[in-house]
Amino acid sequence: MANTQGPQGNHDPAGNTQMFRAFVDEAPRGPQQAAASSGPRIGLILGVVVAVAIVAAVAWLALK
């Protein structure tokens, strides 16, 4: 059976660790990254607020 080792002789169980690291290292840095990372966070906060409001409205209607 063939031994699966990289060019340096180090076994890479993930198979693409070097490609992933290259992708992460090429990620944009600066204002574009800050704006992009704040988008999902704002959506998450708004989702939690809406969920709490819905639960409060249902509880209010149930106790009315």
PDB file with SEQRES, HELIX, SHEET and CRYST1 records, atoms N, CA, C and O in Angstrom:
SEQRES   1 A   64  MET ALA ASN THR GLN GLY PRO GLN GLY ASN HIS ASP PRO          
SEQRES   2 A   64  ALA GLY ASN THR GLN MET PHE ARG ALA PHE VAL ASP GLU          
SEQRES   3 A   64  ALA PRO ARG GLY PRO GLN GLN ALA ALA ALA SER SER GLY          
SEQRES   4 A   64  PRO ARG ILE GLY LEU ILE LEU GLY VAL VAL VAL ALA VAL          
SEQRES   5 A   64  ALA ILE VAL ALA ALA VAL ALA TRP LEU ALA LEU LYS              
HELIX    1 AA1 THR A   17  ASP A   25  1                                   9    
HELIX    2 AA2 PRO A   31  LEU A   63  1                                  33    
CRYST1    1.000    1.000    1.000  90.00  90.00  90.00 P 1           1          
ATOM      1  N   MET A   1       0.852  -1.177   0.000  1.00  0.00           N  
ATOM      2  CA  MET A   1       0.000   0.000   0.000  1.00  0.00           C  
ATOM      3  C   MET A   1       0.891   1.230   0.000  1.00  0.00           C  
ATOM      4  O   MET A   1       1.921   1.237   0.673  1.00  0.00           O  
ATOM      5  N   ALA A   2       0.527   2.259  -0.727  1.00  0.00           N  
ATOM      6  CA  ALA A   2       1.347   3.461  -0.863  1.00  0.00           C  
ATOM      7  C   ALA A   2       1.256   4.303   0.400  1.00  0.00           C  
ATOM      8  O   ALA A   2       0.214   4.372   1.052  1.00  0.00           O  
ATOM      9  N   ASN A   3       2.360   4.934   0.724  1.00  0.00           N  
ATOM     10  CA  ASN A   3       2.433   5.824   1.878  1.00  0.00           C  
ATOM     11  C   ASN A   3       2.070   7.231   1.413  1.00  0.00           C  
ATOM     12  O   ASN A   3       2.721   7.759   0.511  1.00  0.00           O  
ATOM     13  N   THR A   4       1.042   7.857   2.007  1.00  0.00           N  
ATOM     14  CA  THR A   4       0.597   9.179   1.565  1.00  0.00           C  
ATOM     15  C   THR A   4       1.319  10.256   2.363  1.00  0.00           C  
ATOM     16  O   THR A   4       0.894  10.622   3.459  1.00  0.00           O  
ATOM     17  N   GLN A   5       2.396  10.749   1.812  1.00  0.00           N  
ATOM     18  CA  GLN A   5       3.161  11.805   2.439  1.00  0.00           C  
ATOM     19  C   GLN A   5       3.358  12.932   1.454  1.00  0.00           C  
ATOM     20  O   GLN A   5       3.364  12.728   0.240  1.00  0.00           O  
ATOM     21  N   GLY A   6       3.520  14.141   2.003  1.00  0.00           N  
ATOM     22  CA  GLY A   6       3.755  15.299   1.162  1.00  0.00           C  
ATOM     23  C   GLY A   6       5.165  15.316   0.634  1.00  0.00           C  
ATOM     24  O   GLY A   6       5.934  14.387   0.880  1.00  0.00           O  
ATOM     25  N   PRO A   7       5.522  16.378  -0.100  1.00  0.00           N  
ATOM     26  CA  PRO A   7       6.855  16.478  -0.675  1.00  0.00           C  
ATOM     27  C   PRO A   7       7.960  16.509   0.379  1.00  0.00           C  
ATOM     28  O   PRO A   7       9.076  16.061   0.113  1.00  0.00           O  
ATOM     29  N   GLN A   8       7.667  17.029   1.566  1.00  0.00           N  
ATOM     30  CA  GLN A   8       8.678  17.092   2.606  1.00  0.00           C  
ATOM     31  C   GLN A   8       8.689  15.825   3.464  1.00  0.00           C  
ATOM     32  O   GLN A   8       9.524  15.697   4.360  1.00  0.00           O  
ATOM     33  N   GLY A   9       7.788  14.905   3.205  1.00  0.00           N  
ATOM     34  CA  GLY A   9       7.729  13.688   3.979  1.00  0.00           C  
ATOM     35  C   GLY A   9       6.816  13.804   5.186  1.00  0.00           C  
ATOM     36  O   GLY A   9       6.743  12.868   5.983  1.00  0.00           O  
ATOM     37  N   ASN A  10       6.117  14.922   5.348  1.00  0.00           N  
ATOM     38  CA  ASN A  10       5.188  15.096   6.458  1.00  0.00           C  
ATOM     39  C   ASN A  10       3.798  14.661   6.019  1.00  0.00           C  
ATOM     40  O   ASN A  10       3.297  15.099   4.984  1.00  0.00           O  
ATOM     41  N   HIS A  11       3.188  13.800   6.808  1.00  0.00           N  
ATOM     42  CA  HIS A  11       1.841  13.325   6.478  1.00  0.00           C  
ATOM     43  C   HIS A  11       0.834  14.430   6.772  1.00  0.00           C  
ATOM     44  O   HIS A  11       0.844  15.016   7.855  1.00  0.00           O  
ATOM     45  N   ASP A  12      -0.033  14.712   5.806  1.00  0.00           N  
ATOM     46  CA  ASP A  12      -1.055  15.743   5.957  1.00  0.00           C  
ATOM     47  C   ASP A  12      -2.414  15.052   6.005  1.00  0.00           C  
ATOM     48  O   ASP A  12      -2.979  14.739   4.957  1.00  0.00           O  
ATOM     49  N   PRO A  13      -2.955  14.805   7.221  1.00  0.00           N  
ATOM     50  CA  PRO A  13      -4.219  14.070   7.296  1.00  0.00           C  
ATOM     51  C   PRO A  13      -5.388  14.826   6.676  1.00  0.00           C  
ATOM     52  O   PRO A  13      -6.337  14.203   6.199  1.00  0.00           O  
ATOM     53  N   ALA A  14      -5.338  16.165   6.674  1.00  0.00           N  
ATOM     54  CA  ALA A  14      -6.428  16.934   6.086  1.00  0.00           C  
ATOM     55  C   ALA A  14      -6.347  16.930   4.563  1.00  0.00           C  
ATOM     56  O   ALA A  14      -7.364  17.082   3.886  1.00  0.00           O  
ATOM     57  N   GLY A  15      -5.178  16.762   4.039  1.00  0.00           N  
ATOM     58  CA  GLY A  15      -5.011  16.702   2.589  1.00  0.00           C  
ATOM     59  C   GLY A  15      -4.811  18.050   1.942  1.00  0.00           C  
ATOM     60  O   GLY A  15      -4.070  18.143   0.963  1.00  0.00           O  
ATOM     61  N   ASN A  16      -5.432  19.094   2.436  1.00  0.00           N  
ATOM     62  CA  ASN A  16      -5.360  20.400   1.799  1.00  0.00           C  
ATOM     63  C   ASN A  16      -4.985  21.508   2.781  1.00  0.00           C  
ATOM     64  O   ASN A  16      -5.372  22.661   2.588  1.00  0.00           O  
ATOM     65  N   THR A  17      -4.254  21.180   3.808  1.00  0.00           N  
ATOM     66  CA  THR A  17      -3.911  22.185   4.819  1.00  0.00           C  
ATOM     67  C   THR A  17      -3.134  23.343   4.205  1.00  0.00           C  
ATOM     68  O   THR A  17      -3.389  24.503   4.531  1.00  0.00           O  
ATOM     69  N   GLN A  18      -2.199  23.043   3.329  1.00  0.00           N  
ATOM     70  CA  GLN A  18      -1.400  24.106   2.724  1.00  0.00           C  
ATOM     71  C   GLN A  18      -2.269  25.002   1.854  1.00  0.00           C  
ATOM     72  O   GLN A  18      -2.087  26.220   1.845  1.00  0.00           O  
ATOM     73  N   MET A  19      -3.208  24.418   1.127  1.00  0.00           N  
ATOM     74  CA  MET A  19      -4.089  25.222   0.280  1.00  0.00           C  
ATOM     75  C   MET A  19      -4.997  26.096   1.141  1.00  0.00           C  
ATOM     76  O   MET A  19      -5.265  27.245   0.791  1.00  0.00           O  
ATOM     77  N   PHE A  20      -5.475  25.553   2.273  1.00  0.00           N  
ATOM     78  CA  PHE A  20      -6.320  26.343   3.166  1.00  0.00           C  
ATOM     79  C   PHE A  20      -5.545  27.506   3.757  1.00  0.00           C  
ATOM     80  O   PHE A  20      -6.054  28.625   3.825  1.00  0.00           O  
ATOM     81  N   ARG A  21      -4.320  27.249   4.183  1.00  0.00           N  
ATOM     82  CA  ARG A  21      -3.507  28.329   4.753  1.00  0.00           C  
ATOM     83  C   ARG A  21      -3.229  29.406   3.709  1.00  0.00           C  
ATOM     84  O   ARG A  21      -3.213  30.593   4.036  1.00  0.00           O  
ATOM     85  N   ALA A  22      -3.013  29.012   2.478  1.00  0.00           N  
ATOM     86  CA  ALA A  22      -2.788  30.004   1.422  1.00  0.00           C  
ATOM     87  C   ALA A  22      -4.053  30.839   1.210  1.00  0.00           C  
ATOM     88  O   ALA A  22      -3.968  32.048   0.995  1.00  0.00           O  
ATOM     89  N   PHE A  23      -5.211  30.206   1.268  1.00  0.00           N  
ATOM     90  CA  PHE A  23      -6.472  30.936   1.114  1.00  0.00           C  
ATOM     91  C   PHE A  23      -6.670  31.916   2.259  1.00  0.00           C  
ATOM     92  O   PHE A  23      -7.072  33.057   2.030  1.00  0.00           O  
ATOM     93  N   VAL A  24      -6.399  31.498   3.475  1.00  0.00           N  
ATOM     94  CA  VAL A  24      -6.579  32.366   4.636  1.00  0.00           C  
ATOM     95  C   VAL A  24      -5.595  33.533   4.571  1.00  0.00           C  
ATOM     96  O   VAL A  24      -5.954  34.665   4.893  1.00  0.00           O  
ATOM     97  N   ASP A  25      -4.366  33.265   4.159  1.00  0.00           N  
ATOM     98  CA  ASP A  25      -3.367  34.326   4.082  1.00  0.00           C  
ATOM     99  C   ASP A  25      -3.707  35.357   3.020  1.00  0.00           C  
ATOM    100  O   ASP A  25      -3.277  36.506   3.120  1.00  0.00           O  
ATOM    101  N   GLU A  26      -4.480  34.968   1.992  1.00  0.00           N  
ATOM    102  CA  GLU A  26      -4.843  35.897   0.927  1.00  0.00           C  
ATOM    103  C   GLU A  26      -6.123  36.664   1.218  1.00  0.00           C  
ATOM    104  O   GLU A  26      -6.572  37.442   0.376  1.00  0.00           O  
ATOM    105  N   ALA A  27      -6.727  36.465   2.395  1.00  0.00           N  
ATOM    106  CA  ALA A  27      -7.975  37.147   2.733  1.00  0.00           C  
ATOM    107  C   ALA A  27      -7.747  38.657   2.748  1.00  0.00           C  
ATOM    108  O   ALA A  27      -6.703  39.121   3.205  1.00  0.00           O  
ATOM    109  N   PRO A  28      -8.720  39.424   2.251  1.00  0.00           N  
ATOM    110  CA  PRO A  28      -8.552  40.885   2.217  1.00  0.00           C  
ATOM    111  C   PRO A  28      -8.469  41.471   3.617  1.00  0.00           C  
ATOM    112  O   PRO A  28      -9.149  41.021   4.540  1.00  0.00           O  
ATOM    113  N   ARG A  29      -7.636  42.466   3.752  1.00  0.00           N  
ATOM    114  CA  ARG A  29      -7.469  43.133   5.036  1.00  0.00           C  
ATOM    115  C   ARG A  29      -7.799  44.600   4.851  1.00  0.00           C  
ATOM    116  O   ARG A  29      -7.532  45.172   3.794  1.00  0.00           O  
ATOM    117  N   GLY A  30      -8.369  45.202   5.857  1.00  0.00           N  
ATOM    118  CA  GLY A  30      -8.661  46.623   5.774  1.00  0.00           C  
ATOM    119  C   GLY A  30     -10.133  46.906   5.945  1.00  0.00           C  
ATOM    120  O   GLY A  30     -10.853  46.097   6.529  1.00  0.00           O  
ATOM    121  N   PRO A  31     -10.598  48.047   5.444  1.00  0.00           N  
ATOM    122  CA  PRO A  31     -11.993  48.461   5.651  1.00  0.00           C  
ATOM    123  C   PRO A  31     -13.013  47.488   5.049  1.00  0.00           C  
ATOM    124  O   PRO A  31     -14.096  47.311   5.606  1.00  0.00           O  
ATOM    125  N   GLN A  32     -12.683  46.866   3.932  1.00  0.00           N  
ATOM    126  CA  GLN A  32     -13.634  45.939   3.328  1.00  0.00           C  
ATOM    127  C   GLN A  32     -13.879  44.757   4.260  1.00  0.00           C  
ATOM    128  O   GLN A  32     -15.014  44.299   4.390  1.00  0.00           O  
ATOM    129  N   GLN A  33     -12.841  44.266   4.900  1.00  0.00           N  
ATOM    130  CA  GLN A  33     -13.002  43.134   5.795  1.00  0.00           C  
ATOM    131  C   GLN A  33     -13.800  43.533   7.028  1.00  0.00           C  
ATOM    132  O   GLN A  33     -14.625  42.749   7.497  1.00  0.00           O  
ATOM    133  N   ALA A  34     -13.579  44.725   7.566  1.00  0.00           N  
ATOM    134  CA  ALA A  34     -14.322  45.175   8.737  1.00  0.00           C  
ATOM    135  C   ALA A  34     -15.804  45.311   8.411  1.00  0.00           C  
ATOM    136  O   ALA A  34     -16.650  44.931   9.220  1.00  0.00           O  
ATOM    137  N   ALA A  35     -16.128  45.844   7.249  1.00  0.00           N  
ATOM    138  CA  ALA A  35     -17.528  46.003   6.855  1.00  0.00           C  
ATOM    139  C   ALA A  35     -18.177  44.645   6.630  1.00  0.00           C  
ATOM    140  O   ALA A  35     -19.332  44.441   7.003  1.00  0.00           O  
ATOM    141  N   ALA A  36     -17.457  43.730   6.033  1.00  0.00           N  
ATOM    142  CA  ALA A  36     -18.020  42.414   5.762  1.00  0.00           C  
ATOM    143  C   ALA A  36     -18.241  41.636   7.048  1.00  0.00           C  
ATOM    144  O   ALA A  36     -19.219  40.896   7.148  1.00  0.00           O  
ATOM    145  N   SER A  37     -17.365  41.780   8.034  1.00  0.00           N  
ATOM    146  CA  SER A  37     -17.513  41.015   9.267  1.00  0.00           C  
ATOM    147  C   SER A  37     -18.598  41.602  10.155  1.00  0.00           C  
ATOM    148  O   SER A  37     -19.147  40.889  10.994  1.00  0.00           O  
ATOM    149  N   SER A  38     -18.924  42.883   9.997  1.00  0.00           N  
ATOM    150  CA  SER A  38     -19.969  43.469  10.834  1.00  0.00           C  
ATOM    151  C   SER A  38     -21.354  43.114  10.315  1.00  0.00           C  
ATOM    152  O   SER A  38     -22.319  43.163  11.077  1.00  0.00           O  
ATOM    153  N   GLY A  39     -21.482  42.757   9.038  1.00  0.00           N  
ATOM    154  CA  GLY A  39     -22.775  42.414   8.466  1.00  0.00           C  
ATOM    155  C   GLY A  39     -23.444  41.235   9.151  1.00  0.00           C  
ATOM    156  O   GLY A  39     -24.576  41.374   9.616  1.00  0.00           O  
ATOM    157  N   PRO A  40     -22.798  40.089   9.233  1.00  0.00           N  
ATOM    158  CA  PRO A  40     -23.426  38.943   9.906  1.00  0.00           C  
ATOM    159  C   PRO A  40     -23.699  39.218  11.386  1.00  0.00           C  
ATOM    160  O   PRO A  40     -24.678  38.715  11.937  1.00  0.00           O  
ATOM    161  N   ARG A  41     -22.852  40.001  12.024  1.00  0.00           N  
ATOM    162  CA  ARG A  41     -23.047  40.294  13.442  1.00  0.00           C  
ATOM    163  C   ARG A  41     -24.316  41.127  13.634  1.00  0.00           C  
ATOM    164  O   ARG A  41     -25.087  40.868  14.559  1.00  0.00           O  
ATOM    165  N   ILE A  42     -24.539  42.115  12.779  1.00  0.00           N  
ATOM    166  CA  ILE A  42     -25.739  42.951  12.880  1.00  0.00           C  
ATOM    167  C   ILE A  42     -26.976  42.103  12.605  1.00  0.00           C  
ATOM    168  O   ILE A  42     -27.994  42.252  13.282  1.00  0.00           O  
ATOM    169  N   GLY A  43     -26.895  41.228  11.630  1.00  0.00           N  
ATOM    170  CA  GLY A  43     -28.013  40.347  11.329  1.00  0.00           C  
ATOM    171  C   GLY A  43     -28.344  39.427  12.498  1.00  0.00           C  
ATOM    172  O   GLY A  43     -29.514  39.180  12.787  1.00  0.00           O  
ATOM    173  N   LEU A  44     -27.327  38.929  13.159  1.00  0.00           N  
ATOM    174  CA  LEU A  44     -27.538  38.056  14.310  1.00  0.00           C  
ATOM    175  C   LEU A  44     -28.215  38.817  15.443  1.00  0.00           C  
ATOM    176  O   LEU A  44     -29.145  38.304  16.066  1.00  0.00           O  
ATOM    177  N   ILE A  45     -27.758  40.031  15.714  1.00  0.00           N  
ATOM    178  CA  ILE A  45     -28.352  40.846  16.775  1.00  0.00           C  
ATOM    179  C   ILE A  45     -29.813  41.155  16.457  1.00  0.00           C  
ATOM    180  O   ILE A  45     -30.681  41.030  17.321  1.00  0.00           O  
ATOM    181  N   LEU A  46     -30.081  41.560  15.215  1.00  0.00           N  
ATOM    182  CA  LEU A  46     -31.460  41.847  14.823  1.00  0.00           C  
ATOM    183  C   LEU A  46     -32.334  40.596  14.920  1.00  0.00           C  
ATOM    184  O   LEU A  46     -33.491  40.681  15.333  1.00  0.00           O  
ATOM    185  N   GLY A  47     -31.798  39.457  14.549  1.00  0.00           N  
ATOM    186  CA  GLY A  47     -32.551  38.205  14.650  1.00  0.00           C  
ATOM    187  C   GLY A  47     -32.909  37.868  16.088  1.00  0.00           C  
ATOM    188  O   GLY A  47     -34.022  37.422  16.368  1.00  0.00           O  
ATOM    189  N   VAL A  48     -31.968  38.079  16.998  1.00  0.00           N  
ATOM    190  CA  VAL A  48     -32.233  37.813  18.417  1.00  0.00           C  
ATOM    191  C   VAL A  48     -33.293  38.775  18.949  1.00  0.00           C  
ATOM    192  O   VAL A  48     -34.192  38.365  19.683  1.00  0.00           O  
ATOM    193  N   VAL A  49     -33.189  40.047  18.582  1.00  0.00           N  
ATOM    194  CA  VAL A  49     -34.172  41.040  19.037  1.00  0.00           C  
ATOM    195  C   VAL A  49     -35.570  40.689  18.518  1.00  0.00           C  
ATOM    196  O   VAL A  49     -36.547  40.766  19.264  1.00  0.00           O  
ATOM    197  N   VAL A  50     -35.664  40.309  17.256  1.00  0.00           N  
ATOM    198  CA  VAL A  50     -36.964  39.933  16.684  1.00  0.00           C  
ATOM    199  C   VAL A  50     -37.516  38.682  17.376  1.00  0.00           C  
ATOM    200  O   VAL A  50     -38.711  38.603  17.661  1.00  0.00           O  
ATOM    201  N   ALA A  51     -36.649  37.714  17.640  1.00  0.00           N  
ATOM    202  CA  ALA A  51     -37.100  36.487  18.307  1.00  0.00           C  
ATOM    203  C   ALA A  51     -37.620  36.787  19.711  1.00  0.00           C  
ATOM    204  O   ALA A  51     -38.645  36.239  20.117  1.00  0.00           O  
ATOM    205  N   VAL A  52     -36.934  37.642  20.451  1.00  0.00           N  
ATOM    206  CA  VAL A  52     -37.377  38.009  21.793  1.00  0.00           C  
ATOM    207  C   VAL A  52     -38.714  38.744  21.714  1.00  0.00           C  
ATOM    208  O   VAL A  52     -39.600  38.503  22.534  1.00  0.00           O  
ATOM    209  N   ALA A  53     -38.866  39.632  20.738  1.00  0.00           N  
ATOM    210  CA  ALA A  53     -40.121  40.370  20.590  1.00  0.00           C  
ATOM    211  C   ALA A  53     -41.275  39.417  20.276  1.00  0.00           C  
ATOM    212  O   ALA A  53     -42.375  39.585  20.802  1.00  0.00           O  
ATOM    213  N   ILE A  54     -41.036  38.430  19.433  1.00  0.00           N  
ATOM    214  CA  ILE A  54     -42.091  37.461  19.094  1.00  0.00           C  
ATOM    215  C   ILE A  54     -42.472  36.636  20.317  1.00  0.00           C  
ATOM    216  O   ILE A  54     -43.656  36.417  20.573  1.00  0.00           O  
ATOM    217  N   VAL A  55     -41.483  36.179  21.068  1.00  0.00           N  
ATOM    218  CA  VAL A  55     -41.767  35.390  22.273  1.00  0.00           C  
ATOM    219  C   VAL A  55     -42.540  36.238  23.274  1.00  0.00           C  
ATOM    220  O   VAL A  55     -43.479  35.747  23.901  1.00  0.00           O  
ATOM    221  N   ALA A  56     -42.158  37.508  23.434  1.00  0.00           N  
ATOM    222  CA  ALA A  56     -42.865  38.389  24.362  1.00  0.00           C  
ATOM    223  C   ALA A  56     -44.310  38.620  23.916  1.00  0.00           C  
ATOM    224  O   ALA A  56     -45.218  38.643  24.747  1.00  0.00           O  
ATOM    225  N   ALA A  57     -44.528  38.791  22.610  1.00  0.00           N  
ATOM    226  CA  ALA A  57     -45.881  39.009  22.100  1.00  0.00           C  
ATOM    227  C   ALA A  57     -46.740  37.763  22.302  1.00  0.00           C  
ATOM    228  O   ALA A  57     -47.904  37.874  22.686  1.00  0.00           O  
ATOM    229  N   VAL A  58     -46.187  36.590  22.052  1.00  0.00           N  
ATOM    230  CA  VAL A  58     -46.947  35.347  22.246  1.00  0.00           C  
ATOM    231  C   VAL A  58     -47.274  35.155  23.722  1.00  0.00           C  
ATOM    232  O   VAL A  58     -48.392  34.767  24.062  1.00  0.00           O  
ATOM    233  N   ALA A  59     -46.310  35.422  24.605  1.00  0.00           N  
ATOM    234  CA  ALA A  59     -46.564  35.306  26.044  1.00  0.00           C  
ATOM    235  C   ALA A  59     -47.638  36.310  26.493  1.00  0.00           C  
ATOM    236  O   ALA A  59     -48.493  35.978  27.315  1.00  0.00           O  
ATOM    237  N   TRP A  60     -47.594  37.514  25.962  1.00  0.00           N  
ATOM    238  CA  TRP A  60     -48.575  38.526  26.327  1.00  0.00           C  
ATOM    239  C   TRP A  60     -49.976  38.106  25.873  1.00  0.00           C  
ATOM    240  O   TRP A  60     -50.953  38.264  26.605  1.00  0.00           O  
ATOM    241  N   LEU A  61     -50.053  37.571  24.656  1.00  0.00           N  
ATOM    242  CA  LEU A  61     -51.355  37.119  24.160  1.00  0.00           C  
ATOM    243  C   LEU A  61     -51.857  35.901  24.944  1.00  0.00           C  
ATOM    244  O   LEU A  61     -53.061  35.756  25.154  1.00  0.00           O  
ATOM    245  N   ALA A  62     -50.963  35.046  25.369  1.00  0.00           N  
ATOM    246  CA  ALA A  62     -51.367  33.852  26.109  1.00  0.00           C  
ATOM    247  C   ALA A  62     -51.867  34.216  27.508  1.00  0.00           C  
ATOM    248  O   ALA A  62     -52.764  33.556  28.033  1.00  0.00           O  
ATOM    249  N   LEU A  63     -51.303  35.249  28.110  1.00  0.00           N  
ATOM    250  CA  LEU A  63     -51.684  35.637  29.453  1.00  0.00           C  
ATOM    251  C   LEU A  63     -52.817  36.662  29.479  1.00  0.00           C  
ATOM    252  O   LEU A  63     -53.298  37.012  30.557  1.00  0.00           O  
ATOM    253  N   LYS A  64     -53.238  37.135  28.350  1.00  0.00           N  
ATOM    254  CA  LYS A  64     -54.272  38.164  28.254  1.00  0.00           C  
ATOM    255  C   LYS A  64     -55.624  37.645  28.628  1.00  0.00           C  
ATOM    256  O   LYS A  64     -56.603  38.392  28.597  1.00  0.00           O  
TER     257      LYS A  64                                                      
END                                                                             
